[in-house]
């Protein structure tokens, strides 16, 4: 048997069936390629391999077996959600989860208010607290 169980690259993604994202904002980037499995798509998105942008999500066309890597996700401004039976959307959990793990250094979500409702301090600000 020799081979240990390899981690499934899809574990880092949140799947939404039958959904495609349409970019309204023209500056957002997409790259597409023929790939046989969603695992292959996920692996390339996670490594940003051959992409000129940071991959935040990908959509897999089950009919044409095409992978669409996206520089955006469903929370990005200038993006429309579209019901589409051919597609499954996979969003990188790091960018859509709204909870902090550990010290929160890797947090990429969009929540900017504490549990008790206080507005968070911007990273580029030294007021009211120094870093």
DSSP file (Angstrom, degrees, kcal/mol; ACC not computed):
  #  RESIDUE AA STRUCTURE BP1 BP2  ACC     N-H-->O    O-->H-N    N-H-->O    O-->H-N    TCO  KAPPA ALPHA  PHI   PSI    X-CA   Y-CA   Z-CA
    1    1 A X              0   0    0      0, 0.0     2,-4.1     0, 0.0     0, 0.0   0.000 360.0 360.0 360.0 -44.7    0.0    0.0    0.0
    2    2 A X        +     0   0    0      1,-0.0     2,-0.2     0, 0.0     0, 0.0  -0.084 360.0 100.3  52.8 -57.9    2.9    2.4    0.8
    3    3 A X        -     0   0    0     -2,-4.1     2,-0.1     1,-0.1     3,-0.1  -0.406  67.2-139.9 -68.5 126.0    1.1    5.6    0.0
    4    4 A X        -     0   0    0     -2,-0.2     2,-0.5     1,-0.1    -1,-0.1  -0.359  38.4 -82.5 -75.5 164.0   -0.3    7.5    3.0
    5    5 A X        -     0   0    0     -2,-0.1     2,-0.3     1,-0.0    -1,-0.1  -0.557  49.0-142.8 -71.4 119.9   -3.7    9.1    2.8
    6    6 A X        -     0   0    0     -2,-0.5     2,-0.2     1,-0.1    -1,-0.0  -0.600  22.2-103.3 -85.0 145.4   -3.2   12.4    1.1
    7    7 A X        -     0   0    0     -2,-0.3     2,-0.5     1,-0.1    -1,-0.1  -0.435  35.2-116.8 -67.3 133.5   -5.2   15.4    2.3
    8    8 A X    >   -     0   0    0     -2,-0.2     3,-2.1     1,-0.2     4,-0.2  -0.600  15.0-145.0 -73.7 121.9   -8.1   16.2   -0.1
    9    9 A X  G >  S+     0   0    0     -2,-0.5     3,-1.1     1,-0.3    -1,-0.2   0.715  94.8  70.7 -60.8 -19.5   -7.4   19.7   -1.5
   10   10 A X  G >  S+     0   0    0      1,-0.2     3,-2.0     2,-0.1    -1,-0.3   0.660  75.8  82.4 -72.5 -14.3  -11.2   20.3   -1.5
   11   11 A X  G <  S+     0   0    0     -3,-2.1    -1,-0.2     1,-0.3    -2,-0.2   0.767  85.2  58.9 -60.4 -24.1  -11.2   20.5    2.3
   12   12 A X  G <  S+     0   0    0     -3,-1.1    81,-3.0    -4,-0.2    82,-0.4   0.406  99.5  76.2 -85.5   4.3  -10.1   24.1    2.1
   13   13 A X  E <   -A   92   0A   0     -3,-2.0     2,-0.6    79,-0.3    79,-0.2  -0.880  69.7-138.7-122.8 148.4  -13.2   25.1    0.1
   14   14 A X  E     -A   91   0A   0     77,-3.1    77,-2.6    -2,-0.3     2,-0.4  -0.909  29.2-144.9-100.6 122.8  -16.8   25.7    0.8
   15   15 A X  E     -A   90   0A   0     -2,-0.6     2,-0.5    75,-0.2    75,-0.2  -0.741  19.2-177.4 -96.0 134.7  -19.0   24.2   -1.9
   16   16 A X  E >   -A   89   0A   0     73,-2.9    73,-2.9    -2,-0.4     3,-0.7  -0.974  24.3-136.7-125.8 115.3  -22.2   25.7   -3.2
   17   17 A X  E 3  S+A   88   0A   0     -2,-0.5    71,-0.2    71,-0.2     3,-0.1  -0.361  76.9   9.5 -72.8 149.8  -23.9   23.6   -5.8
   18   18 A X  E 3  S+     0   0A   0     69,-1.2    66,-1.6    67,-0.2     2,-0.4   0.833  96.5 122.7  55.0  41.4  -25.4   25.0   -9.0
   19   19 A X  E <   -A   83   0A   0     -3,-0.7     2,-0.3    68,-0.4    64,-0.2  -0.998  35.8-177.3-135.7 137.2  -24.0   28.5   -8.5
   20   20 A X  E     -A   82   0A   0     62,-2.8    62,-2.9    -2,-0.4     2,-0.5  -0.953  20.8-134.7-126.2 148.0  -21.8   30.6  -10.8
   21   21 A X  E     -A   81   0A   0     -2,-0.3     2,-0.5    60,-0.2    60,-0.2  -0.901  15.1-159.4-105.5 132.5  -20.4   34.0  -10.0
   22   22 A X  E     -A   80   0A   0     58,-3.4    58,-3.4    -2,-0.5     2,-0.6  -0.933  15.6-132.2-110.5 129.0  -20.5   36.7  -12.7
   23   23 A X  E     +A   79   0A   0     -2,-0.5    56,-0.2    56,-0.2    55,-0.1  -0.704  26.6 173.6 -85.8 124.5  -18.2   39.7  -12.5
   24   24 A X  S    S+     0   0    0     54,-3.0     2,-0.7    -2,-0.6    55,-0.2   0.789  70.7  74.1 -90.4 -38.2  -19.8   43.0  -13.0
   25   25 A X  S >  S-     0   0    0     53,-2.1     3,-1.5     1,-0.1    -1,-0.1  -0.695  77.0-152.5 -78.3 114.9  -16.6   44.8  -12.2
   26   26 A X  T 3  S+     0   0    0     -2,-0.7    -1,-0.1     1,-0.3    -3,-0.1   0.659  86.6  67.9 -66.8 -17.8  -14.4   44.3  -15.3
   27   27 A X  T 3  S+     0   0    0      2,-0.1    -1,-0.3    -3,-0.0     2,-0.1   0.668  76.5 102.1 -79.3 -13.6  -11.1   44.5  -13.4
   28   28 A X  S <  S-     0   0    0     -3,-1.5     2,-0.3    50,-0.1    -5,-0.1  -0.447  71.2-129.5 -69.9 143.1  -11.8   41.3  -11.6
   29   29 A X        +     0   0    0     -2,-0.1    42,-2.3     2,-0.0     2,-0.3  -0.720  26.1 178.5-105.9 147.6   -9.8   38.4  -13.1
   30   30 A X  E     -B   70   0A   0     -2,-0.3     2,-0.4    40,-0.2    40,-0.2  -0.995   5.2-171.2-138.1 141.5  -10.8   34.9  -14.3
   31   31 A X  E     -B   69   0A   0     38,-2.0    38,-3.3    -2,-0.3     2,-0.4  -1.000  10.1-167.0-132.3 138.1   -8.7   32.1  -15.8
   32   32 A X  E     +B   68   0A   0     -2,-0.4     2,-0.3    36,-0.2    36,-0.2  -0.937  11.5 164.0-128.9 150.1  -10.2   29.0  -17.3
   33   33 A X  E     -B   67   0A   0     34,-2.0    34,-3.4    -2,-0.4     2,-0.6  -0.989  43.1 -98.7-157.5 153.2   -8.9   25.6  -18.4
   34   34 A X  E     +B   66   0A   0     -2,-0.3     2,-0.3    32,-0.2    32,-0.2  -0.674  51.8 161.1 -75.9 118.2  -10.0   22.1  -19.2
   35   35 A X        -     0   0    0     30,-2.3    -2,-0.1    -2,-0.6     6,-0.0  -0.998  37.7-139.1-140.9 144.3   -9.4   19.9  -16.2
   36   36 A X  S    S+     0   0    0     -2,-0.3     2,-0.3     1,-0.1    -1,-0.1   0.812  77.6  32.5 -76.2 -30.7  -10.9   16.6  -15.3
   37   37 A X     >  -     0   0    0      1,-0.1     4,-1.6    28,-0.1     5,-0.1  -0.905  66.1-128.2-132.4 157.2  -11.6   16.9  -11.6
   38   38 A X  H  > S+     0   0    0     -2,-0.3     4,-2.7     1,-0.2     5,-0.2   0.808 111.3  62.5 -67.0 -29.0  -12.5   19.4   -9.0
   39   39 A X  H  > S+     0   0    0      2,-0.2     4,-2.5     1,-0.2    -1,-0.2   0.919 102.9  48.5 -61.4 -43.0   -9.5   18.2   -7.0
   40   40 A X  H  > S+     0   0    0      2,-0.2     4,-1.9     1,-0.2    -1,-0.2   0.898 112.0  49.4 -63.4 -40.1   -7.2   19.3   -9.8
   41   41 A X  H  X S+     0   0    0     -4,-1.6     4,-2.2     1,-0.2    -2,-0.2   0.931 111.7  48.8 -61.3 -46.6   -8.9   22.7   -9.9
   42   42 A X  H  X S+     0   0    0     -4,-2.7     4,-2.9     1,-0.2     5,-0.2   0.900 108.0  53.8 -62.4 -43.0   -8.6   23.1   -6.1
   43   43 A X  H  X S+     0   0    0     -4,-2.5     4,-1.8     1,-0.2     6,-0.2   0.917 111.3  45.1 -60.0 -44.9   -4.9   22.2   -6.1
   44   44 A X  H  X>S+     0   0    0     -4,-1.9     5,-1.4     2,-0.2     4,-0.9   0.866 113.1  50.5 -69.1 -35.4   -4.1   24.8   -8.7
   45   45 A X  H  <5S+     0   0    0     -4,-2.2    10,-0.4     2,-0.2     3,-0.4   0.923 110.4  50.0 -66.5 -43.5   -6.2   27.4   -6.9
   46   46 A X  H  <5S+     0   0    0     -4,-2.9    -2,-0.2     1,-0.2    -1,-0.2   0.854 119.2  37.1 -63.9 -35.2   -4.5   26.7   -3.6
   47   47 A X  H  <5S-     0   0    0     -4,-1.8    -1,-0.2    -5,-0.2    -2,-0.2   0.527  99.0-134.2 -93.4  -6.3   -1.1   27.0   -5.1
   48   48 A X  T ><5 -     0   0    0     -4,-0.9     3,-1.6    -3,-0.4     2,-0.3   0.818  39.4-177.5  54.3  31.5   -2.0   29.9   -7.4
   49   49 A X  T 3 < -     0   0    0     -5,-1.4    -1,-0.2     1,-0.3     3,-0.1  -0.447  63.3  -7.4 -69.4 122.0   -0.1   27.8  -10.0
   50   50 A X  T 3  S+     0   0    0     -2,-0.3     2,-0.4     1,-0.2    -1,-0.3   0.662 105.6 124.8  69.8  16.2    0.0   29.6  -13.4
   51   51 A X    <   -     0   0    0     -3,-1.6    -1,-0.2    -7,-0.1     4,-0.1  -0.879  56.3-151.4-111.4 142.0   -2.3   32.3  -12.2
   52   52 A X  S    S+     0   0    0     -2,-0.4     2,-0.3    -3,-0.1    -1,-0.1   0.308  82.2  44.7 -90.5  10.1   -1.6   36.1  -12.3
   53   53 A X  S    S-     0   0    0     -5,-0.1     2,-0.6   -24,-0.0    -2,-0.1  -0.905  97.4 -86.7-143.2 168.8   -3.8   36.7   -9.3
   54   54 A X        -     0   0    0     -2,-0.3     2,-0.5    17,-0.1    -8,-0.1  -0.732  46.1-131.4 -80.8 120.3   -4.6   35.3   -5.9
   55   55 A X        +     0   0    0     -2,-0.6    16,-0.2   -10,-0.4     3,-0.1  -0.614  34.1 168.6 -77.0 120.3   -7.2   32.6   -6.4
   56   56 A X        -     0   0    0     14,-2.6    36,-2.6    -2,-0.5     2,-0.3   0.598  65.9  -8.6-104.8 -16.5  -10.1   33.0   -4.0
   57   57 A X  E     -DC  70  91A   0     13,-1.3    13,-3.2    34,-0.2     2,-0.3  -0.979  56.8-148.1-166.2 165.7  -12.6   30.6   -5.5
   58   58 A X  E     -DC  69  90A   0     32,-2.7    32,-3.0    -2,-0.3     2,-0.4  -0.995   6.6-148.3-146.0 152.3  -13.2   28.4   -8.5
   59   59 A X  E     -DC  68  89A   0      9,-2.5     9,-2.9    -2,-0.3     2,-0.6  -0.958  13.8-150.5-117.1 136.8  -16.2   27.3  -10.4
   60   60 A X  E     -DC  67  88A   0     28,-2.6    28,-1.4    -2,-0.4     2,-0.9  -0.928   5.4-147.2-113.3 123.2  -16.3   23.9  -12.1
   61   61 A X  E  >> -DC  66  87A   0      5,-3.2     4,-1.5    -2,-0.6     5,-0.8  -0.774   9.7-167.5 -88.1 107.3  -18.4   23.3  -15.2
   62   62 A X  T  45S+     0   0    0     24,-2.9    -1,-0.2    -2,-0.9    25,-0.1   0.744  83.0  52.6 -69.2 -23.3  -19.5   19.7  -14.9
   63   63 A X  T  45S+     0   0    0     23,-0.4    -1,-0.2     1,-0.1    24,-0.1   0.949 123.2  23.7 -78.2 -52.1  -20.7   19.6  -18.5
   64   64 A X  T  45S-     0   0    0      2,-0.1    -2,-0.2    22,-0.1    -1,-0.1   0.483 100.0-126.5 -93.8  -2.3  -17.6   20.9  -20.3
   65   65 A X  T  <5 +     0   0    0     -4,-1.5   -30,-2.3     1,-0.2     2,-0.4   0.840  58.2 150.9  58.1  36.0  -15.2   19.8  -17.5
   66   66 A X  E   < -BD  34  61A   0     -5,-0.8    -5,-3.2   -32,-0.2     2,-0.5  -0.792  39.0-146.0-101.7 143.5  -13.8   23.3  -17.4
   67   67 A X  E     -BD  33  60A   0    -34,-3.4   -34,-2.0    -2,-0.4     2,-0.6  -0.898   7.3-162.7-106.1 132.3  -12.3   25.0  -14.4
   68   68 A X  E     -BD  32  59A   0     -9,-2.9    -9,-2.5    -2,-0.5     2,-0.3  -0.932   7.5-158.1-116.8 106.9  -12.8   28.7  -13.9
   69   69 A X  E     -BD  31  58A   0    -38,-3.3   -38,-2.0    -2,-0.6     2,-0.4  -0.685  13.2-154.5 -85.4 138.5  -10.4   30.2  -11.3
   70   70 A X  E     -BD  30  57A   0    -13,-3.2   -14,-2.6    -2,-0.3   -13,-1.3  -0.912  26.4-154.5-121.7 139.5  -11.6   33.4   -9.8
   71   71 A X  S    S+     0   0    0    -42,-2.3     2,-0.3    -2,-0.4   -17,-0.1   0.244  88.4  42.2 -87.4  13.0   -9.8   36.4   -8.2
   72   72 A X        -     0   0    0    -43,-0.2     2,-0.2   -15,-0.1   -16,-0.2  -0.868  68.2-151.1-146.2 173.5  -13.0   37.1   -6.3
   73   73 A X    >   -     0   0    0     -2,-0.3     3,-1.5    18,-0.1   -16,-0.1  -0.765  47.4 -74.8-140.0-169.7  -15.7   35.3   -4.3
   74   74 A X  T 3  S+     0   0    0      1,-0.3     5,-0.1    -2,-0.2     7,-0.1   0.641 127.0  54.5 -68.3 -12.7  -19.4   35.7   -3.5
   75   75 A X  T 3  S+     0   0    0      2,-0.1    -1,-0.3    20,-0.1     2,-0.1   0.557  84.0 108.4 -95.0  -9.0  -18.5   38.5   -0.9
   76   76 A X  S X  S-     0   0    0     -3,-1.5     3,-0.7     1,-0.1     2,-0.1  -0.404  75.7-112.9 -71.2 141.9  -16.6   40.6   -3.4
   77   77 A X  T 3  S+     0   0    0      1,-0.2   -52,-0.1    -2,-0.1     3,-0.1  -0.464 100.7  33.8 -69.0 145.9  -18.1   43.9   -4.5
   78   78 A X  T 3  S+     0   0    0      1,-0.3   -54,-3.0    -2,-0.1   -53,-2.1   0.754  92.7 117.5  81.1  24.4  -19.0   43.9   -8.2
   79   79 A X  E <   -A   23   0A   0     -3,-0.7     2,-0.4   -56,-0.2    -1,-0.3  -0.988  46.9-158.0-128.6 134.3  -19.9   40.3   -8.3
   80   80 A X  E     -A   22   0A   0    -58,-3.4   -58,-3.4    -2,-0.4     2,-0.4  -0.880  14.3-134.0-109.7 141.4  -23.3   38.8   -9.2
   81   81 A X  E     -A   21   0A   0     -2,-0.4     2,-0.4   -60,-0.2   -60,-0.2  -0.754  23.7-170.5 -90.9 140.0  -24.5   35.3   -8.2
   82   82 A X  E     -A   20   0A   0    -62,-2.9   -62,-2.8    -2,-0.4     2,-0.3  -0.985  23.8-127.5-136.2 126.3  -26.2   33.3  -10.9
   83   83 A X  E     +A   19   0A   0     -2,-0.4     2,-0.3   -64,-0.2   -64,-0.3  -0.535  39.4 167.5 -65.5 127.7  -28.0   30.0  -10.5
   84   84 A X  E >   -     0   0A   0    -66,-1.6     3,-1.1    -2,-0.3    -2,-0.1  -0.889  31.9-154.9-150.9 116.4  -26.5   27.6  -13.1
   85   85 A X  E 3  S+     0   0A   0     -2,-0.3   -67,-0.2     1,-0.3   -66,-0.1   0.719  93.6  58.6 -65.4 -21.9  -27.1   23.9  -13.2
   86   86 A X  E 3  S+     0   0A   0    -68,-0.1   -24,-2.9   -25,-0.1   -23,-0.4   0.757  99.8  71.5 -78.2 -23.3  -23.8   23.2  -14.9
   87   87 A X  E <   - C   0  61A   0     -3,-1.1   -69,-1.2   -26,-0.2   -68,-0.4  -0.633  52.2-167.0-104.8 151.7  -21.6   24.7  -12.2
   88   88 A X  E     -AC  17  60A   0    -28,-1.4   -28,-2.6    -2,-0.2     2,-0.4  -0.997  22.2-143.7-123.9 135.0  -20.5   24.1   -8.7
   89   89 A X  E     -AC  16  59A   0    -73,-2.9   -73,-2.9    -2,-0.4     2,-0.5  -0.836  12.7-169.7-101.7 134.0  -18.8   26.9   -6.9
   90   90 A X  E     -AC  15  58A   0    -32,-3.0   -32,-2.7    -2,-0.4     2,-0.4  -0.974   6.6-168.2-123.5 115.7  -15.9   26.3   -4.5
   91   91 A X  E     -AC  14  57A   0    -77,-2.6   -77,-3.1    -2,-0.5   -34,-0.2  -0.884  30.9-109.4-109.1 134.5  -14.9   29.2   -2.3
   92   92 A X  E >>  -A   13   0A   0    -36,-2.6     3,-1.7    -2,-0.4     4,-0.9  -0.414  25.1-140.6 -60.6 121.5  -11.7   29.2   -0.3
   93   93 A X  H >> S+     0   0    0    -81,-3.0     4,-2.6     1,-0.3     3,-0.7   0.829  96.9  67.3 -56.5 -34.9  -12.8   29.0    3.3
   94   94 A X  H 34 S+     0   0    0    -82,-0.4    14,-0.9     1,-0.2    -1,-0.3   0.823 106.2  41.8 -54.9 -31.8  -10.1   31.5    4.5
   95   95 A X  H <4 S+     0   0    0     -3,-1.7    -1,-0.2   -39,-0.2    -2,-0.2   0.627 121.7  37.0 -94.6 -14.0  -11.9   34.2    2.6
   96   96 A X  H << S+     0   0    0     -4,-0.9     2,-0.2    -3,-0.7    -2,-0.2   0.588  89.7  98.4-113.5 -12.8  -15.5   33.4    3.4
   97   97 A X     <  -     0   0    0     -4,-2.6    11,-0.2    -5,-0.2    13,-0.1  -0.528  55.6-157.4 -77.5 144.9  -15.3   32.3    7.0
   98   98 A X        +     0   0    0     -2,-0.2     2,-0.3    11,-0.1    -1,-0.1  -0.030  61.5  88.7-111.7  30.7  -16.2   34.9    9.6
   99   99 A X  S    S-     0   0    0      2,-0.0     2,-0.5     5,-0.0    10,-0.1  -0.927  71.5-124.1-126.6 156.5  -14.4   33.5   12.6
  100  100 A X        -     0   0    0     -2,-0.3     2,-0.5     7,-0.1    -2,-0.1  -0.822  17.4-155.7-101.0 132.9  -10.9   34.0   13.8
  101  101 A X    >   -     0   0    0     -2,-0.5     3,-1.7     0, 0.0     5,-0.3  -0.919  62.9 -32.4-107.5 130.1   -8.6   31.0   14.3
  102  102 A X  T 3  S-     0   0    0     -2,-0.5    -2,-0.1     1,-0.3     0, 0.0  -0.409 131.6 -12.9  63.5-132.7   -5.8   31.4   16.8
  103  103 A X  T 3  S-     0   0    0     -2,-0.1    -1,-0.3     1,-0.1    -3,-0.0   0.577  91.3-119.6 -80.1  -9.0   -4.4   34.9   16.8
  104  104 A X  S X  S+     0   0    0     -3,-1.7     3,-1.5     1,-0.0    -2,-0.1   0.603  70.2 136.2  84.6  10.4   -6.3   35.8   13.6
  105  105 A X  T 3  S+     0   0    0      1,-0.3    -3,-0.1    -4,-0.2    -1,-0.0   0.802  76.9  44.2 -62.3 -28.0   -3.1   36.6   11.7
  106  106 A X  T 3  S+     0   0    0     -5,-0.3    -1,-0.3     2,-0.0     2,-0.1   0.362  82.1 132.8 -97.2   5.6   -4.5   34.7    8.7
  107  107 A X    <   +     0   0    0     -3,-1.5   -12,-0.1     1,-0.1    -7,-0.1  -0.372  20.5 165.6 -63.1 126.8   -8.0   36.2    8.9
  108  108 A X        +     0   0    0    -14,-0.9    -1,-0.1   -11,-0.2   -10,-0.1   0.204  36.0 116.5-125.3  12.8   -9.2   37.3    5.5
  109  109 A X        -     0   0    0    -10,-0.1   -11,-0.1   -12,-0.1   -13,-0.1   0.079  69.1-119.1 -73.3-170.1  -12.9   37.8    6.3
  110  110 A X        +     0   0    0    -14,-0.1     2,-0.4   -13,-0.1   -12,-0.1   0.338  67.4 119.7-118.5   5.4  -14.9   41.0    6.2
  111  111 A X        +     0   0    0      1,-0.1    -2,-0.1   -12,-0.0     3,-0.0  -0.593  27.8 171.0 -76.0 129.2  -16.2   41.4    9.7
  112  112 A X        +     0   0    0     -2,-0.4     8,-3.2     2,-0.1     2,-0.4   0.042  51.1  82.1-127.5  25.8  -14.9   44.6   11.3
  113  113 A X  B    S-E  119   0B   0      6,-0.2     6,-0.2     2,-0.0    -2,-0.0  -0.993  75.1-122.2-131.8 138.2  -16.9   44.7   14.5
  114  114 A X    >   -     0   0    0      4,-3.0     3,-2.2    -2,-0.4    -2,-0.1  -0.209  37.5 -96.1 -72.3 169.6  -16.1   42.9   17.7
  115  115 A X  T 3  S+     0   0    0      1,-0.3    -1,-0.1     2,-0.1    -2,-0.0   0.855 127.2  50.5 -52.8 -37.9  -18.6   40.4   19.4
  116  116 A X  T 3  S-     0   0    0      2,-0.1    -1,-0.3     1,-0.0    -2,-0.0   0.389 125.7 -99.4 -88.4   6.0  -19.8   43.2   21.6
  117  117 A X  S <  S+     0   0    0     -3,-2.2     2,-0.4     1,-0.3    -2,-0.1   0.592  72.0 144.0  95.8  10.4  -20.3   45.6   18.7
  118  118 A X        -     0   0    0      1,-0.1    -4,-3.0     0, 0.0    -1,-0.3  -0.701  54.6-114.1 -87.3 135.0  -17.2   47.8   18.9
  119  119 A X  B     -E  113   0B   0     -2,-0.4    -6,-0.2    -6,-0.2     2,-0.1  -0.442  35.2-119.0 -64.9 132.4  -15.7   48.9   15.6
  120  120 A X        -     0   0    0     -8,-3.2     2,-0.3    -2,-0.2    -1,-0.1  -0.379  24.8-109.0 -73.6 152.8  -12.3   47.4   14.9
  121  121 A X        -     0   0    0      1,-0.1     7,-0.1    -2,-0.1    -1,-0.1  -0.632  36.6-110.5 -80.4 136.6   -9.2   49.5   14.6
  122  122 A X    >   -     0   0    0     -2,-0.3     3,-1.7     5,-0.2     5,-0.1  -0.368  20.4-124.2 -66.0 146.0   -7.8   49.6   11.0
  123  123 A X  T 3  S+     0   0    0      1,-0.3    -1,-0.1     3,-0.1     8,-0.1   0.836 111.2  54.0 -60.0 -33.5   -4.4   47.9   10.6
  124  124 A X  T 3  S+     0   0    0      2,-0.0     2,-0.4     0, 0.0    -1,-0.3   0.351  95.6  88.5 -86.3   8.7   -2.9   51.1    9.2
  125  125 A X    <   -     0   0    0     -3,-1.7     4,-0.1     1,-0.1    -4,-0.0  -0.858  53.0-168.0-109.3 142.8   -3.9   53.1   12.3
  126  126 A X        +     0   0    0     -2,-0.4     2,-0.4     4,-0.1    -1,-0.1   0.296  53.9 123.9-103.6   6.2   -2.0   53.5   15.5
  127  127 A X  S    S+     0   0    0      1,-0.2    -5,-0.2    -5,-0.1    -2,-0.0  -0.954  76.9   0.6-118.8 136.7   -5.0   55.1   17.3
  128  128 A X  S    S+     0   0    0     -2,-0.4     2,-0.4    -7,-0.1    -1,-0.2  -0.996 139.2  27.0 -81.9  -7.5   -6.4   54.2   19.8
  129  129 A X  S    S-     0   0    0     -4,-0.1     2,-0.2     2,-0.0    -4,-0.0  -0.915  70.3-134.8-118.9 141.8   -3.8   51.4   20.2
  130  130 A X              0   0    0     -2,-0.4    -4,-0.1     1,-0.1    -3,-0.0  -0.602 360.0 360.0 -83.5 155.4   -0.3   51.0   19.0
  131  131 A X              0   0    0     -2,-0.2    -1,-0.1    -8,-0.1    -5,-0.0   0.483 360.0 360.0 -74.6 360.0    0.6   47.7   17.4
